């Protein structure tokens, strides 16, 4: 087998519908949900908006990639210990990189705060469990299927460097792009950089394990720590 081919590829149909849904999600989904909420429930909170966004994404991607997920579950049962070891290693590597990067950012920009964390933290103060379910259970599955399974997996057979670069770029951008009209550019730029360790390690874990449930587990664990720190 070509070393650049992952053991559980998505089907051509899954890739086509996945790309279509990814574009729809990036361009239209948030605006569409906001318009509908304004029409039926004008007093909606950001927590409810985020929860609906997470929920729709979760339902859509698990349906689109259902064959791929079933194949990944079968592979998970066969290589459970190796995949768990890879997940534990990735989680540790992430925190090593994250702590080092955070220390450098504090030295260079003492007043910096992560824009996405600030918005999620504010929403969590009033709707903790709603945000926790979205952040810990729904978002990791959605993001890993789209950014690692779809983008990274589709590009990996052509170029490992391109697969890493595109998946990391999109992963970082999606966490800050929605705040372009709210926060100044320098905050967005540094916040973008803060997601590089996560994008790198999650892609590495997927490549290393060959199973999408490895980065999903790491992503969930990272978000559990982040969510609990906001209580």
For each residue, the residues with C-beta under 8 A, 3 or more apart:
1: 5 7
2: 5 157
3:
4: 156 157 158 159 160
5: 1 2 9 156 157
6: 9 153 156 157 206 207 210
7: 1 75 210 211
8: 68 71 72 75 210 211 212
9: 5 6 153
10: 14 15 18 65 68 149 150 153 154
11: 14 15 67 68
12: 15 16
13: 16 17
14: 10 11 17 18 64 65 67 68 150
15: 10 11 12 18 19 150 154
16: 12 13 19 20
17: 13 14 20 21 64
18: 10 14 15 21 22 61 64 65 145 146 149 150
19: 15 16 22 23 150
20: 16 17 23 24
21: 17 18 24 25 60 61 64 146
22: 18 19 25 26 146 150 151
23: 19 20 26 27
24: 20 21 27 28 29
25: 21 22 28 29 57 60 146
26: 22 23 29 174
27: 23 24
28: 24 25 31 32
29: 24 25 26 32 33 53 56 57
30: 33 34 49 53 178
31: 28 34 35
32: 28 29 35 36
33: 29 30 36 37 49 52 53 56
34: 30 31 37 38 49
35: 31 32 38 39
36: 32 33 39 40
37: 33 34 40 41 42 44 48 49 52
38: 34 35 41 42 44
39: 35 36
40: 36 37
41: 37 38 44 48
42: 37 38
43:
44: 37 38 41 48 49
45: 48 49 123 126 127
46: 49 50 119 122 123
47: 50 51 123 124 126 127 130 131
48: 37 41 44 45 51 52 127 130
49: 30 33 34 37 44 45 46 52 53
50: 46 47 53 54 120 123 130 131 134
51: 47 48 54 55 130 131 133 134
52: 33 37 48 49 55 56
53: 29 30 33 49 50 56 57 134
54: 50 51 57 58 133 134 135 138 139 142
55: 51 52 58 59 134 138
56: 29 33 52 53 59 60
57: 25 29 53 54 60 61 138 139 142
58: 54 55 61 62 138 141 142
59: 55 56 62 63
60: 21 25 56 57 63 64
61: 18 21 57 58 64 65 141 142 145 146
62: 58 59 65 66 69 141 145
63: 59 60 66
64: 14 17 18 21 60 61
65: 10 14 18 61 62 68 69 145 149 150
66: 62 63 69 70
67: 11 14 70 71
68: 8 10 11 14 65 71 72 145 149 212
69: 62 65 66 72 73 145 212
70: 66 67 73 74
71: 8 67 68 74 75
72: 8 68 69 75 76 211 212 213
73: 69 70 76 77 213
74: 70 71 77 78
75: 7 8 71 72 78 79 210 211
76: 72 73 79 80 83 211 213
77: 73 74 80
78: 74 75
79: 75 76 82 83 209 211
80: 76 77 83 84
81: 84 85
82: 79 85 86 209
83: 76 79 80 86 87 209 211 213 214
84: 80 81 87 88 217
85: 81 82 88 89
86: 82 83 89 90 205 208 209 214
87: 83 84 90 91 205 209 214 217 218 221
88: 84 85 91 92
89: 85 86 92 93
90: 86 87 93 94 201 202 204 205 208 214 215 218
91: 87 88 94 95 218 221 222
92: 88 89 95 96
93: 89 90 96 97 201 204
94: 90 91 97 98 197 198 201 218 222
95: 91 92 98 99
96: 92 93 99 100
97: 93 94 100 101 197 200 201
98: 94 95 101 102 194 197 198
99: 95 96 102 103
100: 96 97 103 104
101: 97 98 104 105 193 194 196 197
102: 98 99 105 106 194
103: 99 100 106 107
104: 100 101 107 108
105: 101 102 108 109 112 190 193 194
106: 102 103 109 110 112
107: 103 104 110
108: 104 105
109: 105 106 112 186 190
110: 106 107
111:
112: 105 106 109 187 190
113: 117 118 187
114: 117 118 191 194
115: 118 119 176 179 182 183 187 188 191
116: 119 120 175 176 179 191
117: 113 114 120 121 226 230
118: 113 114 115 121 122
119: 46 115 116 122 123 179
120: 50 116 117 123 124 131 135 230
121: 117 118 124 125 230
122: 46 118 119 125
123: 45 46 47 50 119 120 126 127 131
124: 47 120 121 127 128 131 132 227 230 231
125: 121 122 128 230
126: 45 47 123
127: 45 47 48 123 124 130 131
128: 124 125 131 132 230 231
129: 132 133
130: 47 48 50 51 127 133 134
131: 47 50 51 120 123 124 127 128 134 135 227
132: 124 128 129 135 136 227
133: 51 54 129 130 136 137 138
134: 50 51 53 54 55 130 131 137 138 139
135: 54 120 131 132 138 139 223 226 227
136: 132 133 139 140 220 223 224 227
137: 133 134 140 141 220
138: 54 55 57 58 133 134 135 141 142
139: 54 57 134 135 136 142 143 219 223
140: 136 137 143 144 216 219 220 223
141: 58 61 62 137 138 144 145 216
142: 54 57 58 61 138 139 145 146
143: 139 140 146 147 148 171 174 219
144: 140 141 147 148 149 202 206 212 215 216 219
145: 18 61 62 65 68 69 141 142 148 149 150 212
146: 18 21 22 25 61 142 143 149 150 151
147: 143 144 150 151 152 167 170 171 174 199 202
148: 143 144 145 151 152 153 167 202 203 206 212 215
149: 10 18 65 68 144 145 146 152 153 206 212
150: 10 14 15 18 19 22 65 145 146 147 153 154
151: 22 146 147 148 154 155 163 166 167 170
152: 147 148 149 155 156 163 164 166 167 203 206 207
153: 6 9 10 148 149 150 156 163 206
154: 10 15 150 151 157 163
155: 151 152 158 159 162 163 166 167
156: 4 5 6 152 153 159 160 163 207
157: 2 4 5 6 154
158: 4 155 162 163
159: 4 155 156 162 163
160: 4 156 163 164 207
161: 164 165
162: 155 158 159 165 166
163: 151 152 153 154 155 156 158 159 160 166 167 203
164: 152 160 161 167 168 200 203
165: 161 162 168 169
166: 151 152 155 162 163 169 170
167: 147 148 151 152 155 163 164 170 171 199 203
168: 164 165 171 172 196 199 200 203
169: 165 166 172 173 199
170: 147 151 166 167 173 174
171: 143 147 167 168 174 175 195 198 199 202
172: 168 169 175 176 192 193 195 196 199
173: 169 170 176 177 192
174: 26 143 147 170 171 177
175: 116 171 172 191 192 195
176: 115 116 172 173 179 180 188 191 192 195
177: 173 174 180
178: 30
179: 115 116 119 176 182 183 188
180: 176 177 183 188
181:
182: 115 179
183: 115 179 180 187 188 191
184: 187 188
185: 188 189
186: 109 189 190
187: 112 113 115 183 184 190 191
188: 115 176 179 180 183 184 185 191 192
189: 185 186 192 193
190: 105 109 112 186 187 193 194
191: 114 115 116 175 176 183 187 188 194 195
192: 172 173 175 176 188 189 195 196
193: 101 105 172 189 190 196
194: 98 101 102 105 114 190 191 197
195: 171 172 175 176 191 192 198 199
196: 101 168 172 192 193 199 200
197: 94 97 98 101 194 200 201
198: 94 98 171 195 201 202 219 222
199: 147 167 168 169 171 172 195 196 202 203
200: 97 164 168 196 197 203 204
201: 90 93 94 97 197 198 204 205 218
202: 90 144 147 148 171 198 199 205 206 215 218 219
203: 148 152 163 164 167 168 199 200 206 207 215
204: 90 93 200 201 207 208
205: 86 87 90 201 202 208 209 214 215 218
206: 6 144 148 149 152 153 202 203 209 210 211 212 214 215
207: 6 152 156 160 203 204 210
208: 86 90 204 205 214
209: 79 82 83 86 87 205 206 214 215
210: 6 7 8 75 206 207
211: 7 8 72 75 76 79 83 206 214
212: 8 68 69 72 144 145 148 149 206 215 216
213: 72 73 76 83 216 217
214: 83 86 87 90 205 206 208 209 211 217 218
215: 90 144 148 202 203 205 206 209 212 218 219
216: 140 141 144 212 213 219 220
217: 84 87 213 214 220 221
218: 87 90 91 94 201 202 205 214 215 221 222
219: 139 140 143 144 198 202 215 216 222 223
220: 136 137 140 216 217 223 224
221: 87 91 217 218 224 225
222: 91 94 198 218 219 225 226
223: 135 136 139 140 219 220 226 227
224: 136 220 221 227 228
225: 221 222 228 229
226: 117 135 222 223 229 230
227: 124 131 132 135 136 223 224 230 231
228: 224 225 231
229: 225 226
230: 117 120 121 124 125 128 226 227
231: 124 128 227 228
